[in-house]
Amino acid sequence: MRCVFINIRCKPGHSYRVAEAIALREIHSELYSTSGPFDLLMKLYIPESDDIGKYINDHLLDIDGIERTETTLTFKAF
């Protein structure tokens, strides 16, 4: 499994709805509300055999209220 972090910017007033939709899909390991340019920070694990971009498109980006995302890939844990 590959660990990936995704910053999510929501349309104004949609943060709680987006967070609830993510929680209902049960795709995340951890989900936090954040301050700054993004509203949510999600940690998830993607199977090695899956394409990261396709996985995110298929499981996350169709949620209404998401305005923008930024994905950070991880390589090795110490």
Secondary structure, 3 states (H helix, E strand, C coil): CEEEEEEEEECCCCHHHHHHHHHHHCCCCEEEECCCCCCEEEEEEECCCCCHHHHHHHHCCCCCCEEEEEEEECCCCC
